[in-house]
Amino acid sequence: MPSQAYQKLQQKIDNDQCVILDGGTATELQRVGLPDFRLSDKNLWGTWALYHAPHAVQEVHHRYLAAGADIITTNTWSIVNAPELETRMMAGSTQTSHWMDIARLGIRQARQAVAQAGQTGEVAVAFSLNGDVDSEQQRGTLELLTRIFEDEPPDLILMETLSLIRENLTFPAVELMLNTGLPVWL
């Protein structure tokens, strides 16, 4: 059964009302004072901040809630790239975070921001994924990701930027997300 927050979204849609999605978390991170992380790890884009500056991600969520967003997206857009990049990214670092813990953190942070704004059950949390799954390894990452959703489900899964349809990868990736039982937005 869809969460209370998702049911509120569905009511708005059914009543021809606008649903307001938060904006680009990664680009907003620079406005809250995070350095230009794109140069340090462009393949992780804003997800880099969950590893290195989660407080900045939380600040962005709070700003979007204050602006009236109906949906807060996790800062996990490029998480499917994380397993491949994690070893390189953590070289020389004392951090020991695993990408699955980072995915959980993304959900927790969004939920916490919604709760702190007093909007639990009103604002939905969307797990954000880059829709361009372009390798079997990334599809395997998505399979592991579904385990996280069993314990800490978002209200919906947002598969963004499906710019290329790869016959043997894109449709199975979408089907994998649909099999979680969570609403999937493309």
MDAnalysis code that builds the backbone (N, CA, C; Angstrom):
import MDAnalysis as mda
import numpy as np

u = mda.Universe.empty(558, n_residues=186, atom_resindex=np.repeat(np.arange(186), 3), trajectory=True)
u.add_TopologyAttr("name", ["N", "CA", "C"] * 186)
u.add_TopologyAttr("resid", np.arange(1, 187))
u.add_TopologyAttr("resname", ["MET", "PRO", "SER", "GLN", "ALA", "TYR", "GLN", "LYS", "LEU", "GLN", "GLN", "LYS", "ILE", "ASP", "ASN", "ASP", "GLN", "CYS", "VAL", "ILE", "LEU", "ASP", "GLY", "GLY", "THR", "ALA", "THR", "GLU", "LEU", "GLN", "ARG", "VAL", "GLY", "LEU", "PRO", "ASP", "PHE", "ARG", "LEU", "SER", "ASP", "LYS", "ASN", "LEU", "TRP", "GLY", "THR", "TRP", "ALA", "LEU", "TYR", "HIS", "ALA", "PRO", "HIS", "ALA", "VAL", "GLN", "GLU", "VAL", "HIS", "HIS", "ARG", "TYR", "LEU", "ALA", "ALA", "GLY", "ALA", "ASP", "ILE", "ILE", "THR", "THR", "ASN", "THR", "TRP", "SER", "ILE", "VAL", "ASN", "ALA", "PRO", "GLU", "LEU", "GLU", "THR", "ARG", "MET", "MET", "ALA", "GLY", "SER", "THR", "GLN", "THR", "SER", "HIS", "TRP", "MET", "ASP", "ILE", "ALA", "ARG", "LEU", "GLY", "ILE", "ARG", "GLN", "ALA", "ARG", "GLN", "ALA", "VAL", "ALA", "GLN", "ALA", "GLY", "GLN", "THR", "GLY", "GLU", "VAL", "ALA", "VAL", "ALA", "PHE", "SER", "LEU", "ASN", "GLY", "ASP", "VAL", "ASP", "SER", "GLU", "GLN", "GLN", "ARG", "GLY", "THR", "LEU", "GLU", "LEU", "LEU", "THR", "ARG", "ILE", "PHE", "GLU", "ASP", "GLU", "PRO", "PRO", "ASP", "LEU", "ILE", "LEU", "MET", "GLU", "THR", "LEU", "SER", "LEU", "ILE", "ARG", "GLU", "ASN", "LEU", "THR", "PHE", "PRO", "ALA", "VAL", "GLU", "LEU", "MET", "LEU", "ASN", "THR", "GLY", "LEU", "PRO", "VAL", "TRP", "LEU"])
u.atoms.positions = np.array([
    [0.838, -1.180, 0.000],
    [0.000, 0.000, 0.000],
    [0.886, 1.248, 0.000],
    [0.572, 2.226, -0.831],
    [1.375, 3.455, -0.871],
    [1.348, 4.188, 0.473],
    [2.435, 4.871, 0.763],
    [2.547, 5.627, 2.010],
    [1.523, 6.761, 2.050],
    [1.319, 7.289, 3.234],
    [0.404, 8.419, 3.397],
    [0.855, 9.612, 2.560],
    [2.141, 9.879, 2.553],
    [2.661, 11.011, 1.773],
    [2.423, 10.786, 0.283],
    [2.608, 9.554, -0.190],
    [2.368, 9.284, -1.601],
    [0.886, 9.403, -1.931],
    [0.034, 8.964, -1.035],
    [-1.408, 9.100, -1.248],
    [-1.802, 10.573, -1.389],
    [-1.150, 11.440, -0.608],
    [-1.407, 12.892, -0.730],
    [-1.010, 13.389, -2.111],
    [0.125, 12.910, -2.615],
    [0.551, 13.282, -3.968],
    [-0.479, 12.831, -4.994],
    [-0.905, 11.598, -4.841],
    [-1.873, 11.043, -5.784],
    [-3.183, 11.833, -5.767],
    [-3.614, 12.271, -4.588],
    [-4.827, 13.092, -4.488],
    [-4.668, 14.397, -5.256],
    [-3.495, 15.009, -5.115],
    [-3.240, 16.254, -5.853],
    [-3.305, 16.018, -7.360],
    [-2.670, 14.956, -7.801],
    [-2.662, 14.639, -9.230],
    [-4.089, 14.356, -9.709],
    [-4.820, 13.563, -8.946],
    [-6.201, 13.231, -9.314],
    [-7.091, 14.470, -9.390],
    [-6.767, 15.478, -8.590],
    [-7.544, 16.724, -8.570],
    [-6.958, 17.794, -9.486],
    [-6.091, 17.376, -10.408],
    [-5.455, 18.290, -11.359],
    [-4.709, 19.442, -10.679],
    [-4.101, 19.150, -9.541],
    [-3.285, 20.136, -8.834],
    [-1.815, 19.868, -9.126],
    [-1.034, 20.907, -9.034],
    [0.408, 20.765, -9.246],
    [1.051, 20.023, -8.085],
    [2.036, 19.234, -8.412],
    [2.899, 18.600, -7.428],
    [4.266, 19.229, -7.615],
    [4.819, 19.748, -6.534],
    [6.086, 20.472, -6.622],
    [7.230, 19.579, -6.173],
    [8.090, 19.280, -7.125],
    [9.288, 18.492, -6.871],
    [10.420, 19.450, -6.500],
    [11.233, 19.056, -5.535],
    [12.375, 19.913, -5.212],
    [13.249, 20.070, -6.451],
    [14.211, 20.925, -6.392],
    [15.067, 21.175, -7.550],
    [16.346, 20.362, -7.483],
    [17.312, 20.791, -8.251],
    [18.594, 20.106, -8.326],
    [19.381, 20.219, -7.036],
    [19.499, 19.129, -6.317],
    [20.240, 19.138, -5.058],
    [21.716, 19.416, -5.304],
    [22.288, 18.763, -6.291],
    [23.726, 18.915, -6.543],
    [24.100, 20.358, -6.853],
    [23.318, 21.020, -7.665],
    [23.651, 22.410, -7.990],
    [23.419, 23.331, -6.802],
    [22.446, 23.004, -5.963],
    [22.187, 23.827, -4.776],
    [23.262, 23.676, -3.709],
    [23.972, 22.560, -3.739],
    [25.026, 22.355, -2.743],
    [26.071, 23.463, -2.804],
    [26.318, 23.975, -3.985],
    [27.295, 25.058, -4.112],
    [26.787, 26.334, -3.439],
    [25.474, 26.544, -3.443],
    [24.904, 27.743, -2.811],
    [24.985, 27.691, -1.293],
    [25.101, 26.488, -0.723],
    [25.238, 26.385, 0.725],
    [26.708, 26.312, 1.137],
    [27.599, 26.584, 0.191],
    [29.003, 26.715, 0.518],
    [29.873, 25.504, 0.260],
    [29.343, 24.476, -0.393],
    [30.174, 23.320, -0.709],
    [31.065, 23.668, -1.893],
    [32.332, 23.300, -1.839],
    [33.218, 23.595, -2.973],
    [32.770, 22.870, -4.231],
    [33.361, 23.194, -5.331],
    [32.981, 22.612, -6.613],
    [33.418, 21.154, -6.672],
    [32.531, 20.281, -6.204],
    [32.813, 18.853, -6.132],
    [32.845, 18.207, -7.501],
    [32.272, 18.861, -8.503],
    [32.240, 18.264, -9.842],
    [33.648, 17.989, -10.350],
    [34.590, 18.795, -9.931],
    [35.962, 18.596, -10.382],
    [36.612, 17.415, -9.671],
    [36.164, 17.129, -8.445],
    [36.786, 16.052, -7.686],
    [36.235, 14.678, -8.046],
    [34.959, 14.611, -8.355],
    [34.398, 13.330, -8.745],
    [33.123, 13.529, -9.536],
    [33.283, 13.867, -10.794],
    [32.134, 14.193, -11.628],
    [31.202, 13.002, -11.842],
    [31.714, 11.783, -11.719],
    [30.857, 10.620, -11.924],
    [29.886, 10.378, -10.766],
    [30.195, 10.927, -9.608],
    [29.267, 10.822, -8.482],
    [28.382, 12.056, -8.371],
    [28.714, 13.097, -9.091],
    [27.953, 14.357, -9.069],
    [27.653, 14.722, -7.636],
    [26.455, 15.045, -7.283],
    [26.133, 15.509, -5.933],
    [26.165, 14.436, -4.872],
    [26.089, 13.158, -5.263],
    [26.134, 12.081, -4.277],
    [27.434, 12.146, -3.480],
    [28.440, 12.745, -4.070],
    [29.723, 12.962, -3.392],
    [29.508, 13.617, -2.032],
    [28.548, 14.526, -1.935],
    [28.305, 15.251, -0.686],
    [27.791, 14.346, 0.424],
    [27.095, 13.270, 0.095],
    [26.668, 12.345, 1.150],
    [27.870, 11.672, 1.797],
    [28.931, 11.478, 1.041],
    [30.161, 10.913, 1.597],
    [30.926, 11.944, 2.425],
    [30.976, 13.178, 1.940],
    [31.901, 14.157, 2.498],
    [31.273, 15.334, 3.235],
    [30.014, 15.662, 2.969],
    [29.388, 16.827, 3.602],
    [27.881, 16.625, 3.741],
    [27.461, 15.600, 4.482],
    [26.026, 15.334, 4.591],
    [25.244, 16.502, 5.197],
    [25.894, 17.303, 6.036],
    [25.223, 18.475, 6.612],
    [24.767, 19.449, 5.521],
    [25.533, 19.549, 4.450],
    [25.161, 20.438, 3.344],
    [23.934, 19.899, 2.610],
    [23.847, 18.592, 2.459],
    [22.680, 17.981, 1.818],
    [21.445, 18.268, 2.662],
    [21.574, 18.132, 3.965],
    [20.457, 18.401, 4.871],
    [19.987, 19.849, 4.733],
    [20.907, 20.759, 4.621],
    [20.558, 22.173, 4.453],
    [19.762, 22.402, 3.161],
    [20.170, 21.750, 2.097],
    [19.450, 21.878, 0.820],
    [18.028, 21.347, 0.966],
    [17.879, 20.201, 1.605],
    [16.529, 19.659, 1.827],
    [15.661, 20.672, 2.586],
    [16.226, 21.254, 3.639],
    [15.468, 22.230, 4.435],
    [15.047, 23.432, 3.588],
    [15.908, 23.864, 2.719],
    [15.569, 25.003, 1.855],
    [14.415, 24.675, 0.915],
    [14.428, 23.477, 0.336],
    [13.336, 23.088, -0.559],
    [12.023, 22.907, 0.196],
    [12.089, 22.396, 1.402],
    [10.876, 22.268, 2.212],
    [10.304, 23.646, 2.534],
    [11.172, 24.565, 2.877],
    [10.719, 25.930, 3.172],
    [10.106, 26.596, 1.941],
    [10.558, 26.191, 0.761],
    [10.035, 26.760, -0.490],
    [8.714, 26.108, -0.916],
    [8.289, 25.042, -0.210],
    [6.995, 24.440, -0.505],
    [7.008, 23.170, -1.327],
    [8.117, 22.462, -1.372],
    [8.182, 21.219, -2.153],
    [7.241, 20.162, -1.582],
    [6.600, 19.413, -2.473],
    [5.764, 18.274, -2.098],
    [6.570, 16.983, -2.088],
    [7.708, 16.999, -2.772],
    [8.578, 15.827, -2.873],
    [10.014, 16.270, -2.615],
    [10.676, 15.572, -1.708],
    [12.104, 15.788, -1.451],
    [12.834, 14.568, -2.001],
    [13.790, 14.799, -2.879],
    [14.538, 13.688, -3.465],
    [15.828, 13.446, -2.693],
    [16.165, 12.183, -2.595],
    [17.431, 11.836, -1.958],
    [18.563, 12.311, -2.861],
    [19.683, 12.561, -2.297],
    [20.832, 13.024, -3.076],
    [21.633, 11.817, -3.570],
    [20.940, 10.916, -4.251],
    [21.524, 9.634, -4.646],
    [21.491, 9.420, -6.153],
    [21.354, 10.478, -6.894],
    [21.169, 10.410, -8.340],
    [22.174, 9.482, -9.006],
    [23.409, 9.543, -8.633],
    [24.446, 8.751, -9.314],
    [24.919, 7.552, -8.490],
    [24.088, 7.077, -7.578],
    [24.499, 5.984, -6.695],
    [24.866, 4.715, -7.472],
    [24.308, 4.516, -8.661],
    [24.663, 3.312, -9.431],
    [26.125, 3.328, -9.863],
    [26.757, 4.496, -9.845],
    [28.181, 4.592, -10.168],
    [29.078, 4.377, -8.949],
    [28.509, 4.459, -7.766],
    [29.305, 4.457, -6.543],
    [30.149, 3.211, -6.335],
    [29.627, 1.995, -6.538],
    [30.489, 0.832, -6.291],
    [31.766, 0.849, -7.123],
    [31.658, 1.289, -8.370],
    [32.831, 1.337, -9.243],
    [33.826, 2.412, -8.811],
    [33.314, 3.490, -8.259],
    [34.160, 4.635, -7.931],
    [34.606, 4.674, -6.479],
    [33.942, 3.927, -5.625],
    [34.164, 4.050, -4.190],
    [35.609, 3.780, -3.789],
    [36.217, 2.763, -4.328],
    [37.594, 2.438, -3.965],
    [38.526, 3.594, -4.311],
    [38.380, 4.132, -5.500],
    [39.229, 5.247, -5.916],
    [38.962, 6.495, -5.081],
    [37.682, 6.758, -4.817],
    [37.302, 7.959, -4.094],
    [37.803, 7.923, -2.657],
    [37.810, 6.741, -2.059],
    [38.197, 6.627, -0.665],
    [39.709, 6.506, -0.471],
    [40.457, 6.417, -1.546],
    [41.913, 6.328, -1.430],
    [42.441, 7.551, -0.684],
    [43.178, 7.310, 0.363],
    [43.755, 8.391, 1.149],
    [42.784, 8.996, 2.137],
    [41.578, 8.500, 2.206],
    [40.568, 9.022, 3.115],
    [40.463, 8.104, 4.322],
    [40.054, 8.670, 5.447],
    [39.835, 7.865, 6.641],
    [38.391, 7.383, 6.720],
    [37.561, 7.822, 5.801],
    [36.168, 7.406, 5.786],
    [36.047, 5.965, 5.323],
    [35.085, 5.258, 5.903],
    [34.893, 3.859, 5.546],
    [33.454, 3.586, 5.094],
    [32.763, 4.584, 4.632],
    [31.379, 4.415, 4.210],
    [31.284, 3.508, 2.995],
    [30.262, 2.700, 2.991],
    [29.958, 1.824, 1.868],
    [28.787, 2.442, 1.119],
    [28.723, 2.241, -0.185],
    [27.696, 2.881, -0.994],
    [26.284, 2.551, -0.532],
    [26.068, 1.336, 0.007],
    [24.730, 0.987, 0.493],
    [24.374, 1.799, 1.740],
    [25.374, 2.072, 2.573],
    [25.141, 2.924, 3.736],
    [24.848, 4.367, 3.291],
    [25.498, 4.780, 2.231],
    [25.257, 6.124, 1.682],
    [23.834, 6.213, 1.130],
    [23.367, 5.166, 0.474],
    [21.984, 5.150, -0.028],
    [21.002, 5.240, 1.138],
    [21.270, 4.498, 2.206],
    [20.417, 4.565, 3.407],
    [20.445, 5.967, 4.004],
    [21.633, 6.545, 4.072],
    [21.788, 7.895, 4.608],
    [20.966, 8.889, 3.792],
    [20.968, 8.731, 2.482],
    [20.183, 9.624, 1.636],
    [18.712, 9.595, 1.989],
    [18.170, 8.398, 2.211],
    [16.760, 8.265, 2.598],
    [16.534, 8.855, 3.982],
    [17.407, 8.506, 4.928],
    [17.259, 9.002, 6.303],
    [17.309, 10.518, 6.371],
    [18.235, 11.104, 5.632],
    [18.357, 12.563, 5.667],
    [17.105, 13.241, 5.132],
    [16.576, 12.734, 4.031],
    [15.366, 13.324, 3.469],
    [14.208, 13.176, 4.458],
    [14.058, 11.994, 5.050],
    [12.989, 11.769, 6.033],
    [13.159, 12.680, 7.246],
    [14.388, 12.811, 7.706],
    [14.658, 13.656, 8.863],
    [14.311, 15.115, 8.568],
    [14.669, 15.588, 7.394],
    [14.351, 16.974, 7.035],
    [12.839, 17.183, 6.983],
    [12.119, 16.224, 6.422],
    [10.653, 16.313, 6.361],
    [10.078, 16.336, 7.774],
    [10.583, 15.464, 8.640],
    [10.101, 15.419, 10.022],
    [10.401, 16.716, 10.765],
    [11.611, 17.233, 10.595],
    [11.977, 18.485, 11.264],
    [11.132, 19.659, 10.794],
    [10.646, 19.569, 9.573],
    [9.774, 20.628, 9.045],
    [8.325, 20.416, 9.472],
    [8.067, 19.335, 10.222],
    [6.711, 19.049, 10.669],
    [5.790, 18.632, 9.536],
    [6.361, 17.984, 8.493],
    [5.572, 17.645, 7.321],
    [5.534, 16.139, 7.031],
    [5.751, 15.328, 8.064],
    [5.656, 13.881, 7.892],
    [4.241, 13.526, 7.441],
    [4.161, 12.676, 6.432],
    [2.868, 12.289, 5.880],
    [2.321, 13.282, 4.870],
    [2.967, 14.426, 4.761],
    [2.536, 15.470, 3.824],
    [3.478, 15.577, 2.630],
    [4.772, 15.427, 2.886],
    [5.797, 15.552, 1.853],
    [6.418, 14.177, 1.627],
    [6.482, 13.769, 0.379],
    [7.013, 12.456, 0.025],
    [8.528, 12.494, -0.154],
    [9.152, 11.365, 0.121],
    [10.583, 11.184, -0.108],
    [10.747, 10.295, -1.336],
    [11.448, 10.816, -2.328],
    [11.703, 10.076, -3.561],
    [13.167, 9.661, -3.604],
    [13.410, 8.374, -3.818],
    [14.776, 7.910, -4.004],
    [15.160, 8.210, -5.442],
    [16.179, 9.018, -5.626],
    [16.588, 9.480, -6.946],
    [17.658, 8.578, -7.534],
    [17.391, 8.131, -8.763],
    [18.335, 7.298, -9.504],
    [18.529, 7.860, -10.890],
    [19.767, 7.858, -11.338],
    [20.032, 8.163, -12.731],
    [19.506, 6.987, -13.534],
    [18.615, 7.263, -14.448],
    [17.992, 6.210, -15.215],
    [18.881, 5.553, -16.248],
    [20.021, 6.135, -16.543],
    [20.901, 5.578, -17.571],
    [21.757, 4.449, -17.011],
    [21.136, 3.310, -16.814],
    [21.863, 2.117, -16.397],
    [22.507, 1.560, -17.660],
    [23.838, 1.587, -17.702],
    [24.498, 1.236, -18.960],
    [25.458, 0.052, -18.864],
    [25.334, -0.735, -17.796],
    [26.177, -1.928, -17.692],
    [25.488, -2.958, -16.808],
    [25.895, -4.194, -16.959],
    [25.368, -5.266, -16.108],
    [25.740, -5.014, -14.649],
    [26.926, -4.441, -14.432],
    [27.357, -4.142, -13.071],
    [26.397, -3.147, -12.423],
    [25.984, -2.124, -13.157],
    [25.046, -1.159, -12.597],
    [23.680, -1.796, -12.342],
    [23.251, -2.695, -13.217],
    [22.001, -3.399, -12.971],
    [22.121, -4.240, -11.701],
    [23.273, -4.840, -11.488],
    [23.526, -5.581, -10.251],
    [23.472, -4.675, -9.030],
    [23.963, -3.470, -9.178],
    [23.887, -2.485, -8.097],
    [22.427, -2.204, -7.752],
    [21.595, -2.066, -8.776],
    [20.169, -1.832, -8.532],
    [19.536, -3.011, -7.790],
    [19.945, -4.221, -8.132],
    [19.417, -5.395, -7.429],
    [19.747, -5.317, -5.945],
    [20.975, -4.945, -5.615],
    [21.357, -4.801, -4.215],
    [20.597, -3.656, -3.554],
    [20.364, -2.614, -4.301],
    [19.651, -1.447, -3.780],
    [18.247, -1.807, -3.315],
    [17.614, -2.753, -3.975],
    [16.258, -3.140, -3.573],
    [16.228, -3.682, -2.152],
    [17.335, -4.228, -1.668],
    [17.410, -4.715, -0.280],
    [17.272, -3.560, 0.714],
    [17.827, -2.430, 0.360],
    [17.725, -1.252, 1.223],
    [16.269, -0.821, 1.353],
    [15.553, -0.885, 0.244],
    [14.155, -0.456, 0.237],
    [13.273, -1.349, 1.098],
    [13.692, -2.579, 1.341],
    [12.919, -3.463, 2.211],
    [12.906, -2.945, 3.641],
    [14.038, -2.392, 4.105],
    [14.155, -1.913, 5.481],
    [13.823, -0.430, 5.629],
    [14.203, 0.354, 4.653],
    [13.997, 1.801, 4.715],
    [13.422, 2.296, 3.396],
    [12.150, 1.996, 3.147],
    [11.595, 2.363, 1.841],
    [11.344, 3.861, 1.699],
    [11.656, 4.388, 0.530],
    [11.221, 5.749, 0.229],
    [9.733, 5.689, -0.125],
    [9.118, 6.819, -0.363],
    [7.710, 6.842, -0.764],
    [7.556, 6.526, -2.244],
    [8.594, 6.803, -3.014],
    [8.591, 6.490, -4.436],
    [10.021, 6.458, -4.944],
    [10.190, 5.880, -6.112],
    [11.496, 5.838, -6.769],
    [11.400, 6.733, -7.998],
    [12.346, 7.621, -8.122],
    [12.386, 8.552, -9.242],
    [13.571, 8.175, -10.128],
    [13.277, 7.588, -11.285],
    [14.329, 7.231, -12.242],
    [14.428, 8.388, -13.228],
    [15.435, 9.203, -13.023],
    [15.592, 10.429, -13.797],
    [16.463, 10.211, -15.029],
    [16.347, 11.096, -15.942],
    [17.201, 11.204, -17.133],
    [17.346, 9.917, -17.913],
    [16.246, 9.320, -18.277],
    [16.309, 8.158, -19.164],
    [16.554, 8.661, -20.580],
    [17.768, 9.101, -20.827],
    [18.072, 9.721, -22.118],
    [18.367, 8.704, -23.217],
    [18.801, 7.533, -22.817],
    [19.072, 6.469, -23.786],
    [18.369, 5.202, -23.335],
    [17.692, 4.554, -24.239],
    [17.051, 3.281, -23.918],
    [17.973, 2.168, -24.415],
    [18.476, 1.401, -23.482],
    [19.321, 0.261, -23.805],
    [18.465, -0.985, -23.609],
    [18.112, -1.619, -24.702],
    [17.099, -2.682, -24.710],
    [17.300, -3.719, -23.610],
    [18.495, -4.192, -23.437],
    [18.732, -5.254, -22.471],
    [19.045, -4.759, -21.060],
    [19.088, -3.447, -20.856],
    [19.415, -2.912, -19.536],
    [18.344, -1.980, -18.988],
    [17.823, -1.069, -19.793],
    [16.902, -0.059, -19.289],
    [15.592, -0.673, -18.814],
    [14.945, -1.451, -19.656],
    [13.662, -2.034, -19.273],
    [13.791, -2.992, -18.088],
    [14.818, -3.846, -18.045],
    [14.977, -4.684, -16.847],
    [15.235, -3.853, -15.581],
    [15.933, -2.727, -15.713],
    [16.175, -1.866, -14.547],
    [14.865, -1.273, -14.033],
    [14.026, -0.811, -14.961],
    [12.726, -0.257, -14.563],
    [11.877, -1.364, -13.939],
    [11.880, -2.533, -14.549],
    [11.103, -3.654, -14.020],
    [11.578, -4.041, -12.616],
    [12.874, -4.023, -12.402],
    [13.440, -4.328, -11.091],
    [12.913, -3.353, -10.039],
    [12.862, -2.079, -10.375],
    [12.346, -1.085, -9.444],
    [10.842, -1.262, -9.230],
    [10.100, -1.579, -10.284],
    [8.664, -1.821, -10.144],
    [8.390, -3.013, -9.232],
    [9.259, -4.019, -9.284],
    [9.087, -5.207, -8.454],
    [9.267, -4.938, -6.965],
    [9.754, -3.764, -6.598],
    [9.860, -3.420, -5.172],
    [8.479, -3.169, -4.578],
    [7.502, -2.898, -5.444],
    [6.165, -2.557, -4.953],
    [6.006, -1.068, -4.680],
    [7.089, -0.330, -4.808],
    [7.028, 1.123, -4.620],
    [6.610, 1.798, -5.929],
    [5.933, 2.930, -5.842],
    [5.648, 3.684, -7.071],
    [6.954, 4.103, -7.737],
    [6.998, 4.028, -9.064],
    [8.174, 4.415, -9.841],
    [7.764, 5.510, -10.796],
    [8.481, 6.630, -10.760],
    [8.251, 7.730, -11.701],
    [9.420, 7.788, -12.651],
    [9.120, 7.913, -13.931],
    [10.155, 7.990, -14.955],
    [10.129, 9.376, -15.575],
])
